[in-house]
Amino acid sequence: MWMTVGEQRFAISLADNAATRAFVTLLPLTLEMSDLNRNEKYASLPQALPAQASKPGTIHNGDLMLYSTDTLVIFYTTFDSTYAYTRLGHIGDAARLAQALGRRDVQVTFSQN
């Protein structure tokens, strides 16, 4: 799967779970993502996905997660968290991620090719 932010494209390695399979059926999908806490971008999905949340403890730069059943989250900083998420995948070349996403709201497109 791919994620495009402006002119930059990132490969995403997908997790093998029901939430990820349901997310892929929504593609292609363009979302206006808002910044939260200067470490993540989030957006509401058009429909709920089958969540199986757990507390990862440490969130890693590049993690693509589902919060609750309908909020997509991209993390661009590594930090410890007590929140529960369903893992959807991991974005490759995460070193470029923070710069590509910036600190403001941003349009992000997810696609299969």
N, C-alpha and C positions, 0 to 999 in steps of 0.2 A: 504494500500500500504506500501511497505517497501523500505528503503534505506540502502545500505550496503557500508561501508567505511572500507577497510581492513577486520579485523575480527569483527568489530562492526556493529550491526544492529539496525536501528531506525524505529519505526512505524511512519507513516505519516497519519494524519487525513486530508481527502481531502475536498476541497471546492466544492460546488455544482454549477458548471458553465460549459459553453461550452468548455472553454480552458482546464479545468481539464479532462473532458470527452475525448477530443482529445488527451491529453497527455497520458492518460491511454492506448489508442490504440497503442502507440509506445512501450509499455513494452513487454518483458524486454529490458532495455536500459542501456548501460554502457557508461559513458561520462568521458573524461579527463577534469577536471574542474580547471580553473585558479583562483588564488587569486587576489582580487582587494580591495584596501584600508584597508586591514587587518580587514575587517568585512564581507566579502562575498566571495563565490565561484561562478563562472559563466561558462557556456558553451553554444555553439550554438547547437540548436536542428536540427535533420535531415530534419525537415519541419516546416513551419509556423503554428501556432495555432491561433484560433479565439480569439484575445485579446479584453478585455473590461477594459482598464486601468483606474485607479483612483489614486489619491495621498493619500497614507495612513497616511502621516504626520510622525508617528512613526513606524519604522521598528522594529520588535521584533526578538530576538534570536530564531531561529527555523522556521522563515517564509520561505516558498517555494513559489517563485514568478516567473512570466513571465515578462521579460522586452521586450518592443516592441512586436513582434509576434514570435520571434524565439530564444530568449536567456533565458535559465533557470538560476535562481539565488537562491542560498541557503544563507541565512543570519545567521551568527553565533555570532553577537553582536547586542544589542539593541541601536538604535540611531535615531535621527530625520532626515528626508529626504524630499526633494522637488520633487523628481522624481516620475513618475507614473508607476504603476505595475498592473498586473492582478494577483490576489491571486489564487494560486493553492492548497495550504494547509499549514499545520503546522506540523513540525517534533517534535515528543514527545521526552522526556528526553533531552531537549535542553542544559541542564547543561553540558553534555558530548560532545556536538557538536564541540566546538572550539578545544578541544584537539584532537578529532578524525580527524578533517579536516586538522589541522596544518596550517602553513603559506605558504606552497609550493603548487604546482599543485598536484592534487590528483585524483585518479580514483574512481568514484562513480557509483554504480549500483542501478537502480530503478527496482522493480519487484512487481508483485501482490501477491506473496507468499514467 
